[in-house]
Amino acid sequence: MKITLLGTGSPLPSATCAGPSTLVQADNQHILVDAGRSVVMRLLAAGCPPPFVSAVLLTHLHSDHISDLNDVITTRWIASPAATPLPIYGPIGTKKMVDGLLAMLSQDEGYRLAHHTDLRAAGGMKLEVHEIEAGHTFAIGGVSISVHETDHRPVAPTIGFRIEHGGTVAALAGDTIPCEGLYGMCKDADFYVQTVIREDQVRSLAPLVPTGERFLDIIDYHSTVQQAAQTATKCGVKTLVLTHFVPAIQPGGEAEWHAMAAEFFSGEIIIGPDLTFVEK
């Protein structure tokens, strides 16, 4: 299993960090978890062009996690030699969101169908939308996936995914604070991928920006670096992978983030830029 951090950014635009998205590859399956800003560019850089994407899993419907799903859908369709349906799995509300995307893309789809005989013969874009809840299980090829409740309230429902293949387990949490659903998902995982914030830096920056009060609101529904490390220890995780850095890590600042996590977790800690990967 190989896990690549396609985008380590957040809603805050960054010149170096794409939006939240992670690629999990196992059993010749290429599973995209969330589809943030610039995800198609990062897929290509990771050696996985959009036609290779086997399925998309969505942890929740916040804009930074879905903003380039339309690009994944369109690029996969027009770049594929055959019209293979794209499975999309997400929480309740995903179908409504995808219906809206398809409405937005309808004129472009019509232009391409009018221009390309082979696309027209295949019948247009094909998606399979599955709304899922905690407790559901499914498979993509030989990869087993279970769905777990997370806590990103007032955003609800939100979910995380426990992905297993060949004895390797990856827990991908999305945005959440520590909760029982997260603990169950992460138990004895080889890899635990968690979006994190630096509460100290958020509090320092808030008075300096015109939306400071709004910025402070993010503290109560994201895991801090320390909380992610504590979760990893509590659950017996082997490797903690941090992503979705808020604020973005400044050049040379990785060691400070690493030290904060290492205070609470003695296992391997992975902190890096877009396209950082772990493999087992």
C-alpha positions as CSV (number, residue, x, y, z in Angstrom):
1,M,0.0,0.0,0.0
2,K,1.2,3.5,-0.9
3,I,-0.3,6.7,0.5
4,T,0.6,10.0,-1.1
5,L,-0.3,13.4,0.3
6,L,-1.4,15.1,-3.0
7,G,-2.4,18.3,-1.2
8,T,-1.5,19.4,2.3
9,G,-3.2,22.7,2.2
10,S,-6.4,24.1,3.7
11,P,-9.1,26.7,2.7
12,L,-6.3,29.3,2.9
13,P,-4.7,29.7,-0.6
14,S,-1.1,28.7,-0.7
15,A,1.5,29.1,-3.5
16,T,3.0,25.7,-2.5
17,C,0.2,23.6,-1.0
18,A,-2.7,22.1,-3.0
19,G,-6.0,21.6,-1.3
20,P,-6.7,18.6,0.8
21,S,-6.5,15.3,-1.1
22,T,-4.8,12.0,-0.5
23,L,-4.1,9.1,-2.9
24,V,-4.2,5.5,-1.6
25,Q,-2.8,2.8,-4.0
26,A,-3.2,-0.9,-3.4
27,D,-4.1,-4.0,-5.4
28,N,-3.7,-1.9,-8.6
29,Q,-6.5,0.4,-7.3
30,H,-6.0,4.2,-7.2
31,I,-8.3,5.6,-4.6
32,L,-8.6,9.4,-4.2
33,V,-9.7,10.6,-0.8
34,D,-11.1,14.2,-1.1
35,A,-10.5,16.4,-4.1
36,G,-9.2,19.8,-3.1
37,R,-7.7,22.7,-5.1
38,S,-5.3,21.5,-7.9
39,V,-5.8,17.8,-7.2
40,V,-5.6,16.9,-10.9
41,M,-2.2,18.5,-11.2
42,R,-1.0,16.6,-8.1
43,L,-2.4,13.4,-9.4
44,L,-0.3,13.8,-12.6
45,A,2.8,14.6,-10.5
46,A,2.2,11.4,-8.5
47,G,2.2,9.3,-11.6
48,C,-1.6,8.7,-11.5
49,P,-3.4,10.5,-14.4
50,P,-7.1,11.0,-13.8
51,P,-8.2,8.1,-16.0
52,F,-6.4,5.8,-13.6
53,V,-8.5,6.9,-10.6
54,S,-10.6,3.9,-9.5
55,A,-12.9,5.7,-7.1
56,V,-13.3,8.9,-5.1
57,L,-14.0,8.9,-1.3
58,L,-15.2,12.1,0.4
59,T,-14.8,12.7,4.1
60,H,-17.2,15.6,4.1
61,L,-18.6,18.4,1.9
62,H,-16.6,21.4,3.0
63,S,-15.5,23.3,-0.1
64,D,-11.8,22.9,0.4
65,H,-12.2,19.1,0.2
66,I,-14.4,19.0,-2.9
67,S,-13.5,22.2,-4.8
68,D,-11.8,20.3,-7.7
69,L,-14.0,17.3,-7.9
70,N,-15.5,18.7,-11.0
71,D,-12.0,18.7,-12.6
72,V,-11.5,15.1,-11.6
73,I,-14.9,14.1,-13.1
74,T,-14.4,16.1,-16.4
75,T,-10.7,15.3,-17.0
76,R,-11.1,11.6,-16.2
77,W,-14.0,11.5,-18.7
78,I,-12.4,13.3,-21.6
79,A,-9.0,11.6,-21.1
80,S,-10.3,8.0,-20.9
81,P,-10.4,5.8,-24.0
82,A,-13.6,4.1,-22.6
83,A,-16.5,5.4,-20.6
84,T,-15.8,3.7,-17.3
85,P,-18.2,5.0,-14.5
86,L,-16.5,6.8,-11.7
87,P,-17.6,5.6,-8.3
88,I,-18.0,8.4,-5.7
89,Y,-18.5,7.5,-2.1
90,G,-19.4,10.2,0.4
91,P,-21.7,11.2,3.3
92,I,-25.4,12.0,3.1
93,G,-25.6,15.1,0.9
94,T,-23.1,13.9,-1.7
95,K,-25.7,13.1,-4.3
96,K,-27.2,16.6,-4.1
97,M,-23.7,18.1,-4.4
98,V,-22.8,16.0,-7.4
99,D,-26.1,16.8,-9.1
100,G,-25.2,20.4,-8.7
101,L,-21.7,19.8,-10.2
102,L,-23.3,18.0,-13.2
103,A,-25.7,20.8,-13.8
104,M,-22.7,23.2,-13.8
105,L,-20.8,21.0,-16.2
106,S,-23.8,20.3,-18.5
107,Q,-23.0,22.9,-21.1
108,D,-19.3,21.8,-21.3
109,E,-20.5,18.2,-21.6
110,G,-22.8,19.2,-24.4
111,Y,-20.0,20.9,-26.3
112,R,-17.7,17.8,-26.0
113,L,-20.5,15.4,-27.0
114,A,-21.2,17.5,-30.1
115,H,-17.5,17.6,-31.1
116,H,-16.4,14.0,-30.3
117,T,-18.1,11.1,-31.9
118,D,-16.6,8.5,-29.5
119,L,-17.7,10.4,-26.4
120,R,-21.2,10.8,-27.9
121,A,-21.4,7.0,-28.7
122,A,-20.5,6.2,-25.0
123,G,-23.4,8.3,-23.8
124,G,-21.7,11.1,-21.8
125,M,-20.2,11.3,-18.3
126,K,-20.9,8.3,-16.1
127,L,-20.8,8.5,-12.3
128,E,-22.0,6.1,-9.6
129,V,-22.7,8.1,-6.4
130,H,-23.0,6.1,-3.2
131,E,-24.1,7.9,0.0
132,I,-22.6,6.1,3.0
133,E,-22.7,6.2,6.7
134,A,-20.7,5.0,9.7
135,G,-20.9,1.2,9.9
136,H,-21.0,0.6,6.1
137,T,-18.3,-1.5,4.4
138,F,-17.5,-1.9,0.8
139,A,-14.6,-3.0,-1.5
140,I,-12.8,-1.4,-4.4
141,G,-11.1,-4.3,-6.2
142,G,-9.4,-6.2,-3.5
143,V,-9.2,-3.2,-1.1
144,S,-11.6,-3.4,1.9
145,I,-13.0,-0.1,3.3
146,S,-15.0,0.6,6.4
147,V,-16.8,3.8,7.2
148,H,-16.4,5.5,10.6
149,E,-18.1,8.5,12.2
150,T,-15.9,11.6,12.9
151,D,-16.7,14.9,14.7
152,H,-16.4,18.1,12.7
153,R,-19.6,19.7,14.0
154,P,-21.4,21.9,13.0
155,V,-20.4,20.1,9.8
156,A,-22.4,16.9,9.8
157,P,-22.3,14.1,8.8
158,T,-18.6,13.6,8.5
159,I,-16.8,10.3,8.0
160,G,-13.4,8.7,7.9
161,F,-12.2,5.6,6.1
162,R,-10.3,2.5,7.4
163,I,-8.7,1.1,4.3
164,E,-7.2,-2.4,4.4
165,H,-5.3,-4.6,1.9
166,G,-2.8,-7.4,2.4
167,G,-2.6,-7.0,6.1
168,T,-1.8,-3.3,5.9
169,V,-4.3,-0.8,7.5
170,A,-4.6,2.9,6.8
171,A,-6.9,5.2,8.7
172,L,-7.8,8.5,6.9
173,A,-9.7,10.8,9.2
174,G,-10.4,14.0,7.3
175,D,-11.3,17.0,9.5
176,T,-12.3,16.0,13.1
177,I,-11.6,16.4,16.7
178,P,-10.8,13.3,18.8
179,C,-13.9,11.1,19.2
180,E,-14.9,7.5,19.7
181,G,-15.5,6.9,16.0
182,L,-12.0,8.1,15.3
183,Y,-10.5,5.8,17.9
184,G,-12.2,2.8,16.5
185,M,-11.1,3.6,13.0
186,C,-7.5,4.1,14.0
187,K,-7.0,1.1,16.3
188,D,-3.7,-0.7,15.5
189,A,-3.5,1.0,12.1
190,D,-0.2,1.0,10.3
191,F,-0.8,4.6,9.0
192,Y,-3.0,7.3,10.5
193,V,-3.5,10.3,8.3
194,Q,-4.9,13.3,10.2
195,T,-5.6,16.9,9.2
196,V,-4.2,19.3,11.8
197,I,-3.9,22.8,13.0
198,R,-1.5,24.7,15.2
199,E,-3.7,26.3,17.8
200,D,-0.8,28.5,19.1
201,Q,-0.2,30.0,15.6
202,V,-3.9,30.4,14.9
203,R,-4.3,32.4,18.1
204,S,-1.2,34.5,17.3
205,L,-2.4,35.3,13.7
206,A,-6.0,36.0,14.5
207,P,-5.5,39.6,15.7
208,L,-3.5,40.4,12.6
209,V,-6.2,39.6,10.0
210,P,-9.6,41.3,9.4
211,T,-11.4,38.0,9.8
212,G,-9.7,37.1,13.0
213,E,-12.8,36.0,14.9
214,R,-13.8,33.7,12.1
215,F,-10.2,32.3,12.0
216,L,-10.4,31.4,15.7
217,D,-13.6,29.4,15.1
218,I,-11.6,26.7,13.4
219,I,-10.0,25.7,16.7
220,D,-13.0,23.9,18.0
221,Y,-13.5,21.5,15.2
222,H,-10.0,20.4,14.0
223,S,-7.4,18.2,15.7
224,T,-4.4,20.0,16.9
225,V,-0.9,18.5,16.3
226,Q,-0.9,17.4,19.9
227,Q,-4.3,15.8,19.7
228,A,-3.4,13.9,16.6
229,A,-0.4,12.5,18.4
230,Q,-2.4,11.6,21.5
231,T,-4.9,9.8,19.3
232,A,-2.1,7.9,17.6
233,T,-0.7,6.8,20.9
234,K,-4.1,5.8,22.3
235,C,-4.9,3.7,19.3
236,G,-1.5,1.9,18.9
237,V,-0.8,3.5,15.5
238,K,2.6,2.7,14.0
239,T,3.0,5.8,11.7
240,L,1.3,9.2,12.1
241,V,1.0,11.2,8.9
242,L,0.0,14.9,9.3
243,T,-1.6,17.0,6.6
244,H,-4.0,20.0,5.9
245,F,-1.6,22.3,7.8
246,V,-3.2,25.4,9.3
247,P,-1.4,27.7,9.0
248,A,0.8,26.4,6.2
249,I,4.2,25.3,7.4
250,Q,6.9,27.9,6.7
251,P,10.1,26.7,5.0
252,G,12.3,25.0,7.5
253,G,9.5,24.8,10.1
254,E,8.8,21.1,9.9
255,A,11.0,20.3,12.8
256,E,8.9,22.4,15.2
257,W,5.7,20.6,14.1
258,H,7.5,17.3,14.5
259,A,8.6,18.1,18.0
260,M,5.1,19.0,19.1
261,A,3.8,15.6,17.9
262,A,6.8,13.7,19.3
263,E,6.0,14.9,22.8
264,F,2.9,12.7,22.7
265,F,3.7,10.0,20.2
266,S,6.9,7.8,20.0
267,G,6.2,6.2,16.7
268,E,7.2,7.4,13.2
269,I,5.9,10.9,12.4
270,I,5.6,12.0,8.8
271,I,5.4,15.8,8.0
272,G,6.2,17.0,4.5
273,P,5.1,19.0,1.5
274,D,2.7,17.9,-1.2
275,L,3.6,14.6,-2.8
276,T,5.1,13.2,0.4
277,F,4.4,9.5,0.6
278,V,4.6,6.4,2.8
279,E,4.6,2.9,1.7
280,K,4.4,-0.7,3.1
